[in-house]
Amino acid sequence: MKFLCLKILLLITFSWYIFFESNRKVLTVPVVKTSERIQDYSGISIIASNLNVPIEIIWGGDNQIWIAEHGGVISRMDPQTGSKQIILKLTDVWQSRTAGLLGMALHSDMKKFPYIFLSYTIQKDKKYLMRLVRYNSLKDSLTDPKILMEIPAANGHNGSRLVVKDGILYWATGDALSLTDSQNPRTPNGKILRMNVDGAAPFDNPMKGNLVWAWGFRNIQGMVFSKSGQLYTSEHGDATDDEINLIGKAKNYGWPTVQGFAETVQESTFKGLHNTADPLKAWTPTIAPAGLDYYSSDKIPALKNSLLLVTLKGKSLRALKLDNDGKKILNEQVYFENKFGRIRDLCISPAGDIYLATSNRDWNPVSGFPLPSDDRIIRISKLDPSNPQNMLSSIPPGSKSAQLYQQYCASCHKDNGMGVKGVFPSLLTSLLVVNNPKELIKKVLTGSNGPATINGVKYDTPMPSFAFLKDEDLLDIMTYVRSLGSNHAIPFKPELIKEVRTALNK
């Protein structure tokens, strides 16, 4: 009897254990975790996780979200259930740093023309190229690839946003690290190319038989048409002047001579000679603008008639309110800064929900990320601009020198100065930083274009010039850099910066 009671007791205990464990497992794998920075936000939810750098997301006419991942995977996802179906895996993508699968667009009339356009980097005959391909969308797969075009590519500055409007394809190409191609209308880089679905030039392009629609760009990262048919782009600047541009036929946007608004004598002269177009907005310090979309829904009234921009360095969603003509940006509102990490792209559903795609597992991670479930797609179905939880100041905390370092240096060399191995050198181990003040100042003022070997490691990422900064700001930044880690190098005098700057200007 005792043995029977013991068996019953053990059976009950075991049953309760199984019940508890099965329920505990359900409870400990929620879609939203407190540790993953979604807490305290109503109307915000994660609908997809564990993605591999979603470079582009598009709301399709099938009410599915089309996802292009950097490594070459195309999939469709049901935004209600989160179920995802892979429909293509590219096998010829060359992926390195920013190179990889970079652009995707769906035809504007998929029922009549079931075309999907992809742009990605390849390696061919020991050269790097951007390949533009058209696929047919057939049931649950993409078939019959047709190569429309191949143009020069590089480790960076490959642009490659795609949009289709009224059956015409627009392709934003980067300058591929060239300082001459953007101003040459006979080359495809640093342009917006406009073509028919077979790759041919439309009859009403600016130059007969030429795909170039507009030129003078560095590295466009976002492109969208508004409801009224106006075309807008977001673009990475160099050390200064990230831009939002309103694109016009046969317009020149100035790069590399004009950065942002034409303010210097050289820029004003070039603008007068070439009639360059000013941006609608420019940011210095830079924010690394990425995906761009247009919000026309009534669901979130504060955002109506706004360009919605997501940022990588700025790690935010920004609403840029347009005037009634769409030719001016009236104000800017910053949301969720530093909450989700780097944000690469966004799309908007017909119901007015906003979907953000994070980019925390890419080549240039930021402090605190990636989270265990990155990369993610996050849905925003409600947004209260008056709620301070939704908005943070774009000015980082800390001393002035720490703020300047964050604004101009941390996106490459990181908060702790350690850099990114093989891409951005560590400031903590740099002999230039610790032992050679004059050469450090010279490097900061002039930047570099070619490769450099530091402590036996070759780096080929260009460094922009920071000569535009005031001497006092340069002193603050370099003093902060020289105090990082265990270096604690002695600050140098302001006169040294003036001496080096004067010598460079002779």
N, C-alpha and C positions, 0 to 999 in steps of 0.2 A: 504493500500500500504506500509506504513511504517512497519506494522507488518510482511508483506510478505518479505520485504527487510531484516528485522532483522532475520527472520527465515533462509533466504538464507545465510546471513553472518555467522550465528551460525553454519549452516550446513557445510559451507566451512571451518570455523575455526576448527570444530570438525574433519572433514576429514583430514585436514593437521595435526592435533594432533595425530590421529590414525596412519597416514603414518609415522610421525616423530618417534612416540613411537615404532612402529613395527621395523623400521630400526635401531633405537637406540639400541634396545634389541639385534639385530643381531650383531651390532658393539661392544657392551660391553661384549660379551661372545666369544671372539676369542680363538682359540686354543692356541695361544702364547700371553702372557701378558708381558709388560715391567717389571712389578714387580716380574715376576717369572724367572728372570735371564737368559733369552734366547736372549735378545736383542744384537744386534751387531754381531751375528753369522750367516753367510750365510751357507746354507747347513745343518742346524740343526732345527728340528721341533719336537713337541710333537705329538705322534700318539695315546696315551692312557693316561687317567688321572683317579683320584679317585679310584685307586686300593688299595687293602689291603695287603701291603708288598709282592710284587711279588718276591718270593724266587728263582725262576728259570724260565728262558725264553729260548725256543728252536725254531729254525727255522725248521719247519717240511717239509717233502717231498711234502706236499700238498700246499706249499707256504703260509702257515699260521704260525703265531707265537703262539706256545703253552705256556700257562702261568700257573704256579703253585703258588698259593698264600698261605701264611704262615698258614692261618686258615683252609685250606683243600679244597679250590676251584680250580678246573682244568677248563680252558677255552681255546678256540681258537680265535684268532683275525686276521682279514684281515688287513695287514699292509698298504694297499692302502686306505681303507675306514675308518679304525678304528672300524668297527663293531665287537662286541665280543659276543661269544656264550658260555654259561656255559654248560659243558658236564658231570661234576661230582662234587658232594658236599660230601666230606667224613664226616661221622658222629661220627667216633671213634678217632679223633685226640685229643691228649692231648697237649694243647698249653700253654706254660709258658716260658716267656723270650725267649731264643733261641730255645726252644723245640716247635715242631709243624710239619707241612709238610715241609720237608727239601730237598727232592731230586726227580727228575723226569728224565726219559730217554725214548726215542723212539727207537724201534728196528732199526737196520741198514738196514733191508729189510722189510719195512712195508707191501709191497704187498704180500709177501709170509708169513710173520710172523707179523700180525697186533698187536704187543704187546706194551703196555705202562707200564713202571716200576715206582713205587712210593715208597718212603721211608718216614716214619713219626713216631712220638712218640705216644705211647698209654699208658694208665694206666690199668694194669691187675693184679688182686690179690694183690693190694696195692703195686705193683712194677711198675717201669717205663721201657718201652721197646721201641726199634726201630723196626718197622715192615716193611719188604720188601714185596711188593705185585705186582703181574703181572696182568694186565687187558687186555682184548681184546678190540680193538678199532673197534666199529661197527657203521657205519654211524655217527650219532651225539651223541653217548654216549659211555661210557666205561662199559663193562659188564664182567661177569664171573671172579670175583676176585679170585686169587689163592695166598695164603700166602706162600712165598718161605722161609722166615726166620724171626726169632725174636731174638734180641740180647739186652744186658743190655743198658739202657739209663740213662740220668741224666738231671738236669736243664740246663746244658751246655755241651760243647765238644761232640756233637753228630755227627759232620761231615756230612756225608750222600750225597755227590755228587755221581751221577751215570752217567756212559757212556757205550754205547754198541759199540763194534768194532768187525766186522766179525762174528756177531752172538753170541759173548761172552759178558757177563755183568760184569762190574767192579764196585765195591761198596766201596767207601772210608768211613771208619767208624772212629768216634772219640774215644778218650780214656775214655769218660764218667766219667771224673774226677778221674780215677784210675791212680796211679803212677807205677803200676806193669804190667798191661795187655798188654801195647804196646810192651813189650819185651818178651811176652809169646806167642810163635807161636801156642799154642793150644787154645787160646782165640780169639774171633772175633774182639775185640775192639782195636783201634789204628792201624788199618791195611788197606790194599787194598785187598778186597776179589774178587776172580775171579771165575765165575760160568757159567754153561750153563743156558739156558732160563728156565729150570725146577728146578734150584737151586742146581743141582749136580755139583761136582767138575770135571773139565775137566781132561783128562788123563795126560796132560803135565804140570799140576801145580807142584810147587816145591816139595810138600809132598803129597804122594798118599792119595786120599780121603779127603784132606784138602783144604779148599777154599782159604787159605792165599797165596797171590801172593808177597806181600812186607809188611814190618812191621816197627815199631819204629816211629809212627806218633802221634801227639798231637790232632790236630783238622783241618783236611783238609777242605777247603772251595771252592776250584775250581779244576777241573780236565778236561783235554782235550788231545786228540790225535792230533798230527801234520799231515800234508799231507803225510809225509814219514812214519807215523806209530809209532812215539815216543810218550810216555805218560808223561805228565807234571802235576804237582800239585802245588797249592798255599796253604799255611798252616799258621795258627795263631801260633805264638810263645807265650811265657809267657810275662815277662816284656821286653824281648829282642828277637831278631832273628826270625821275620817272615821270611818265606822261600818260594823259588821256587825250586822244585826238579824235576829232570829227573828220572823217575821210571824205575828200572830194576828188572828183575825176581829174587826172593829170596834175595833181598837187604834189609839191615837193615839201617834205617835212624836216629837211635840214641836216640830218645826221650825215657825217660826223662833225660838221663845222658848227651847226647851231644845236645847242642842247637846252631843252626847255624854251623859255622865251628869249628872243634875241636881245641881250642886254649889253654885251661887250661891243667894242668898236668892230672887231672882226666879225661877230655874229650879225650886227646891224648891216655891215657892208654886204655880207653874203646874202642876207635877206633881201636887200635892195636889188641885188643883181639877179637873184633867182626866184623872187616872189614866194619865199617859203611861208608855210602856214604855221601859225602859232598853235600850241596845244590849248585845249580847254582848261587843263590843270596840269601843274608839275609839282613834284615833291622833292625837296631837299631838306633833311636827310631822306635817302631813298627808302622805299617800303617794299620793293620787289613785287609789283602788281602782277597778278596772274589772271585767272578766269574772269570774264566779264559777261554780264547778262543785263537784260532790260526788264524792269518790273512795271506791268500795266494793270495788275489786278486790283480789285477793291478790297481784297481780304485783309491786307495790312495797309490801311490808308496812308500812313506816314511815308510809305515807300513808293507810292504810286508816282509814275513818271520819273523814276530814278534809274540811273545806272547802278547795278550792284556789282561790286568789285571785291574779289578775295585776294589776300596777299600772303606772301611767303615770309619775307623778313618781318613785315608788319604783323603777321599772324592774326589776321582780323577779317571781318566782313565790313565793308564800307558802303554806305548809301550816298550816292552823288546826285542830289536833286537837280533836275534840269528845268530850265525855263520853258515856256509854252512852245517856243520855236525849236527847242532842242539844241540851241547853239551856245548856251552858257550853262555852267554849273553854278547853281545858286548857293549851295552849302554842302558840307560833308559831315556825315555822322559815322562814328566808329563803333562797331559792336564786337563783343566777345574777344577783345584783344588778349592774346596769350592763353585763352581758355582751351582751344582745340589744337594748338600748335600750328604748323604750316598748313595753309589751305590752298589747294592747287586749282580747283575748278568748282563750278556750281551750275545748277540748272533750276528751272522754275516750272512747276506743273500748271496745267490750265486752271486748277482750283486756287492757285496763288501760293502753294507751299514752296518753300525754298530748300534745296538740297545742296549741302556742302560736301566736297570730297577733300579729305586731309591728305597731306603729303609728308608724313613723318618718318617713313621708311626709305626716303630717297637718299641721295648721295651726300646731302648737307644737313644732318640732323641738328636740332636745337636743344638747348638745355631742358630737361624734364620730359623729353619725348625720345623715341616712341613709347606709347602706352602699350600694355599687353595686347589690346584688341586692335591697334592700328594696323593698316590704315582703315578709316571708317567713312561711311556716308551718313551724314547727320541731317535729319529733317527738321525744319523750323516751320511750324504751322501757326505760330502766334508770336508777336514781338511787340513789347511795350517800350517805346523809346524813352518814356519817363522813368523806367526802372533802372536805378544806378547799377544793378547787377548785370545789366546787358551792355554797359558801356564802361570803358576804362580809359584813363588818360593815355595818350600816346607817348608821354614823356616818362622815361623810366625813372625809378627811384634812385636815390644816392646823390653823391656830390656832382658838381658840374663836370669834372673830369670823367667820372664814371658814366654819366649820361652821354657825353661826347663819344666815349669809347663804344657804348652800346649802339649809338646812332650810326657810326661810321666804320667800326672795326669788328664788332662781335659776330656779325652774320658770317664772316669768313673765319676769323681767328678764334671765335667762340668766347663765351663769358669768362672762362678761366685762362684764355690765352694759349690753349693747347693746339688750336687749329684742327685740321682734318688730315690724317696721315696720307701722304702722297698727293694731296690737293692744295691745302693751305698750310704753310709752315708754322710750327710752334714759335710763339714769341718768347717762351720761357727758356728755350735752349738756343736762341739766336745770339751769336757772338756780336752781330751788328747792333742789336738792341743794347747789350750790356757794355760792350767795349769800344764802340766806334760811333760816338754821338754825331759827328759831322756826316758820316756816310748814312746813318739812320735818317737824319733830316733830309739829305739829298734824295734818298729813296722815297720818302713820304711825299716830297714835293714833285718828283718827276714820275713816279710810278715805274712800271716796266711792262714791256710787251713780249719779250722773249723768255725762253726757259732760264731757270737759275738752279744751281746746285747748292743746297744748304745742308751742312752736316752729312754730306755724302748722299743725300736724297735729291733727286731731280724733280723740280716743280715747273710745270708749264702753264699754270693759270696766270693770266695777266693781272697786274695790280694797277688800279687807277691812280692818277695823280690827285693829290689833295692840296694843290697849290691855291685853290680857291678859298681855303680856310684862312682866317686871320691868324697872325702870329701867336696871339694869346691862346687861341683855341688849339693850335698845333702844340704849343708848349704843354697845355693841360693834358692832351691826349698822350703825348710821348712820355710825360712824367708818370702818367697812370700806367702805361705799358711797361716802363722801366721799374715799376714797383710791384708788378705781378709776381706771383710765386715766391721763390726765395732769392730772387735777384737783388731787389732793393738797391738798384743802381742809383747813384747820386744824381739828382735833377740837374740839368744844365741851365745856363743862364739864357734869358730871352735874346740877348745880343747875338748868340750863336745862330739862332734861326735867321735873324736879319742878315748876318754875314754870309750864310750859305745861300739864302734867297738872292742876295745882291750878286754874288758870284755867278749864279745860274742865269741871271738876267743880262749879263754882259755880252 
